[in-house]
């Protein structure tokens, strides 16, 4: 199978997966909305509403959420809305959902993308160097550092970075050093990088160590190859297992982290609007309302879209690096 055919096949699989998840989300969302409508009717009944008032309330809510149309028509309409980005109106913000999410997605990506790139670059470089100098100083420091990073919660990292921003450190001789005072997005990018770095570093080190016992490495060392040349050959062969590190797993860690990061740093991003759509206000008191559900669903779906896109890119890169994968 040619590489182009492989890419087209993986793209078709990604699109199919996307619309399958969209359909399941639609059915689940419909169940949630109907459940909330029943709760609203129960509250109205408890407050003394008569039969006619309950009927009018139910009919109004069904019209609002287009529940009177046949299920198949609503599913097809949902697919069209997903494709055309017609995601409806956010009643919580009183504007289109796409407009609500647009700037917030950009804000989240402004710190997520740099954080991921820093974590991948540092993780691979440090992991490579640590593996080639096994049991050396860099190896021990990197291993201890990765354990420390794995044990420190994300919100603690964010809190300490904010606390020590602009902090004055007194040095010997009366000198003092003023630490940088980065903005919230820069701090968030650093926190993302640190939260992902430990896993990336440990995986890169393990992948390179598997290659150091191979015959070609022994031959290169016997020929007196310098460390840079050796690292280039080892990294080329270790690229496949490094890429095979599931992007969806990294995304899972990242998704959990952005909710904590944006909450701790008060960044108006995708996670922040998701929490608001879920009715989580100050003190995390749940105050969910029926009108928040469409925004909540679509804000979560954005994360799903990103996950499928990253998985597709992983498959594309893996197929390029290893032609044997295309035959699968």
C-alpha positions in Angstrom: 0.0 0.0 0.0 1.3 3.4 -0.9 1.8 6.1 1.7 -0.9 8.3 0.2 -3.4 5.4 0.3 -2.4 4.8 3.9 -3.0 8.4 4.8 -6.4 8.5 3.1 -7.5 5.3 4.9 -6.4 6.7 8.3 -8.2 9.9 7.5 -11.4 8.1 6.6 -11.1 6.1 9.9 -10.6 9.3 11.8 -13.7 11.0 10.2 -15.8 7.9 10.8 -14.7 7.8 14.5 -15.5 11.5 14.8 -19.1 11.2 13.6 -19.6 8.0 15.6 -18.6 9.9 18.8 -20.8 12.8 17.7 -23.8 10.5 17.3 -23.2 8.9 20.7 -22.8 12.4 22.2 -26.1 13.5 20.6 -28.0 10.5 22.0 -26.5 11.0 25.4 -27.2 14.7 25.4 -30.8 14.1 24.4 -31.2 11.8 27.4 -29.7 14.4 29.7 -31.9 17.1 28.3 -35.1 15.0 28.7 -34.0 14.1 32.3 -33.6 17.8 33.1 -36.9 18.6 31.5 -38.6 16.1 33.8 -36.8 17.6 36.8 -38.0 21.1 35.7 -41.6 19.8 35.5 -41.2 18.1 38.9 -40.1 21.5 40.4 -43.0 23.3 38.7 -45.4 20.6 39.9 -44.0 21.0 43.5 -44.5 24.8 43.2 -48.2 24.3 42.5 -48.4 24.4 38.7 -51.6 22.9 37.3 -51.9 20.4 34.4 -52.2 23.1 31.7 -49.2 25.0 32.9 -47.1 21.8 33.1 -48.2 20.9 29.5 -47.3 24.4 28.2 -43.9 24.3 30.0 -43.1 20.8 28.6 -44.2 21.9 25.0 -42.1 25.0 25.3 -39.0 23.1 26.4 -39.5 20.5 23.7 -39.7 23.2 21.0 -36.6 24.9 22.4 -34.5 21.7 22.0 -36.3 20.5 18.9 -37.4 17.3 20.6 -40.7 17.2 18.6 -38.9 16.2 15.4 -38.2 12.5 14.5 -35.0 11.1 16.0 -33.4 10.4 12.6 -34.0 13.9 11.4 -32.5 15.3 14.5 -29.4 13.0 14.2 -28.9 14.1 10.5 -29.4 17.7 11.5 -26.8 17.2 14.3 -24.3 15.9 11.7 -24.9 18.9 9.5 -24.5 21.3 12.4 -21.2 19.7 13.3 -19.9 20.1 9.8 -21.1 23.7 9.2 -20.1 24.8 12.8 -23.7 25.8 13.4 -23.6 24.8 17.1 -26.5 26.9 18.3 -26.8 29.7 20.8 -25.4 29.8 24.3 -28.1 31.0 26.6 -25.6 31.4 29.4 -23.5 33.9 27.4 -26.3 35.0 25.0 -24.2 34.6 21.9 -23.4 31.8 19.4 -21.5 28.9 21.0 -18.8 29.1 18.2 -18.2 32.7 19.2 -18.0 31.7 22.9 -15.5 29.0 22.2 -13.5 30.7 19.5 -11.3 33.0 21.5 -11.1 30.6 24.5 -9.7 27.8 22.3 -7.0 30.1 21.0 -6.2 31.2 24.6 -5.8 27.6 25.7 -3.7 26.7 22.6 -1.4 29.7 23.3 0.0 27.9 26.3 -0.7 24.3 25.5 1.2 24.1 22.2 4.5 25.7 23.6 4.3 23.6 26.7 3.9 20.4 24.6 6.8 21.3 22.3 9.1 22.2 25.2 8.2 18.9 26.9 8.8 16.8 23.8 12.1 18.5 22.9 13.6 18.5 26.4 12.3 15.0 27.1 13.9 13.5 24.0 17.2 15.4 24.3 17.7 14.8 28.0 16.4 11.2 27.8 18.8 10.5 24.9 21.8 12.1 26.7 20.9 10.3 30.0 20.7 6.9 28.3 24.0 7.3 26.5 25.7 8.3 29.8 23.9 5.7 31.9 24.5 6.0 35.6 26.3 9.2 35.1 25.5 12.6 36.8 23.0 13.7 34.1 21.3 10.3 34.2 20.9 10.4 38.0 19.7 14.0 38.0 17.2 13.4 35.3 15.8 10.3 37.0 15.4 12.0 40.3 14.0 15.1 38.7 11.4 13.0 36.8 10.3 11.3 40.0 10.0 14.7 41.7 7.9 16.1 38.8 5.6 13.0 38.8 5.0 13.5 42.5 4.1 17.3 42.4 0.5 18.1 41.6 0.0 20.6 38.8 -1.9 23.2 40.9 1.1 23.2 43.3 3.5 24.0 40.4 1.3 26.8 39.2 0.9 28.2 42.8 4.6 28.2 43.4 5.5 29.8 40.1 3.0 32.6 40.7 4.3 33.1 44.3 8.0 33.3 43.3 7.4 35.5 40.2 9.4 38.7 40.8 10.8 37.4 44.0 14.1 38.9 45.2 16.8 36.5 46.2 19.6 37.9 48.4 23.1 36.8 47.4 26.4 37.0 49.1 28.1 40.4 49.3 24.8 42.3 49.5 23.8 41.5 45.9 20.4 40.3 45.1 18.7 38.7 42.2 15.1 39.5 41.0 13.4 36.5 39.5 11.5 37.0 36.2 7.8 37.9 36.5 6.1 36.1 33.5 2.5 36.6 32.6 -0.1 33.9 33.3 0.1 32.3 29.9 3.9 31.9 30.2 3.5 30.4 33.6 0.8 28.0 32.3 3.1 26.9 29.4 5.8 26.2 31.9 3.4 24.2 34.1 2.2 22.2 31.0 5.8 21.5 30.0 6.8 20.4 33.5 3.8 18.2 33.9 4.5 16.3 30.7 8.3 16.4 30.8 8.7 13.6 33.3 6.8 11.0 31.3 8.4 12.0 28.0 11.9 11.9 29.5 11.5 8.5 31.1 10.0 7.0 27.9 12.7 8.5 25.7 15.4 7.2 28.0 13.9 3.7 28.1 13.6 3.6 24.3 17.2 4.7 23.8 18.5 2.2 26.3 16.8 -0.6 24.3 18.9 0.5 21.3 22.2 0.8 23.1 22.6 -2.9 23.3 22.1 -3.5 19.6 25.0 -4.6 17.3 25.2 -1.3 15.3 25.8 0.6 18.5 28.6 -1.7 19.5 30.1 -1.4 16.0 29.9 2.4 16.1 31.6 2.5 19.5 34.3 0.1 18.3 35.0 2.4 15.4 35.4 5.3 17.8 32.3 7.2 16.8 31.8 10.4 18.8 28.8 10.9 21.1 27.0 13.2 18.6 27.2 10.6 15.7 26.2 7.8 18.1 23.2 9.8 19.3 22.1 10.5 15.7 22.0 6.8 14.8 20.4 5.7 18.1 17.7 8.4 17.9 16.9 7.4 14.3 16.2 3.8 15.4 14.5 4.9 18.7 12.1 7.2 16.8 9.5 4.5 16.3 9.0 3.6 19.9 9.1 7.2 20.9 6.4 8.1 18.4 4.4 5.1 19.5 4.0 6.8 22.9 0.3 7.3 22.7 -0.6 10.9 22.0 -4.0 10.2 23.4 -2.5 9.3 26.7 -0.6 12.6 26.8 -3.8 14.3 25.8 -5.6 12.6 28.7 -3.0 14.0 31.2 -3.1 17.3 29.5 -6.9 17.6 29.5 -6.9 17.0 33.3 -4.2 19.6 33.8 -5.7 22.4 31.9 -8.8 22.4 34.1 -6.5 22.8 37.2 -4.2 25.3 35.4 -7.0 27.6 34.2 -8.7 27.4 37.6 -5.5 28.3 39.5 -4.3 31.1 37.2 -7.8 32.3 36.3 -7.1 32.0 32.5 -10.3 32.5 30.4 -9.7 29.5 28.2 -11.5 26.4 27.0 -11.4 24.6 30.4 -12.7 27.7 32.2 -15.8 28.0 29.9 -16.4 24.3 30.3 -16.5 24.7 34.1 -18.9 27.6 33.8 -21.1 25.7 31.4 -21.2 22.9 34.0 -22.4 25.3 36.6 -19.2 25.2 38.7 -18.9 28.7 40.2 -16.8 30.0 43.0 -16.3 27.4 45.7 -17.2 24.7 43.2 -20.9 24.8 44.1 -22.9 23.0 41.4 -25.5 25.3 40.0 -26.1 23.7 36.6 -29.1 24.9 34.5 -30.8 23.5 31.5 -29.5 26.4 29.3 -25.8 25.4 30.0 -26.1 21.9 28.5 -25.5 22.8 24.7 -22.4 24.8 25.6 -21.1 22.1 27.9 -21.5 19.4 25.2 -19.7 21.4 22.5 -16.9 22.5 24.8 -16.2 18.8 25.6 -16.6 17.9 21.9 -13.8 20.3 21.0 -11.5 18.3 23.2 -12.7 15.1 21.5 -12.0 16.7 18.1 -8.4 17.6 19.1 -7.8 14.1 20.5 -8.9 12.4 17.2 -6.8 14.9 15.2 -3.7 14.2 17.2 -4.3 10.4 17.0 -4.6 10.8 13.2 -1.3 12.8 13.1 0.4 10.1 15.2 -0.7 7.4 12.7 0.5 9.5 9.8 4.0 10.0 11.3 4.2 6.4 12.4 3.3 5.1 8.9 6.0 7.4 7.4 8.7 6.2 9.8 7.7 2.5 9.5 6.5 1.4 6.0 5.5 -2.0 7.5 2.6 -0.3 9.3 0.9 0.5 6.0 0.4 -3.2 5.3 -1.7 -3.5 8.5 
